[in-house]
């Protein structure tokens, strides 16, 4: 039988650099602003990694590798 809580859960990773830039859009220069926010979908084991997941992934809007942190669904 299936258990109540699955061990592996799907998580969404979001670029921390893009989210900071989108919050400061008021006085930012248009060339330095990102057009979107990079997001990745992955899975993690809830028992082995109970804290929020942070991975170094490539952001196509920043054109470099940045830290992508787990966000709520």
Residue pairs with C-beta under 8 A, 6 or more apart in sequence:
5 46
6 46
7 45
7 46
7 47
8 43
8 44
8 45
8 46
9 43
9 44
9 46
10 41
10 42
10 43
11 41
11 42
11 43
11 44
11 53
11 70
12 39
12 40
12 41
12 70
12 71
12 73
13 39
13 40
13 41
13 42
13 53
13 54
13 55
13 57
13 68
13 69
13 70
13 71
14 37
14 38
14 39
14 68
14 69
14 70
14 71
15 37
15 38
15 39
15 57
15 59
15 61
15 62
15 66
15 67
15 68
16 66
16 67
16 68
16 69
17 34
17 59
17 62
17 66
17 67
18 34
18 36
18 37
18 38
18 59
18 61
18 62
18 66
19 37
21 28
21 32
21 33
21 34
22 33
22 34
22 37
25 33
34 61
34 62
35 61
36 61
37 61
38 57
38 58
38 59
38 60
38 61
38 62
38 66
38 68
39 68
40 55
40 57
40 68
42 53
42 55
44 53
44 70
52 69
52 70
53 69
53 70
54 67
54 68
54 69
54 70
55 67
55 68
56 65
56 66
56 67
56 68
57 65
57 66
57 68
58 64
58 65
58 66
59 65
59 66
59 68
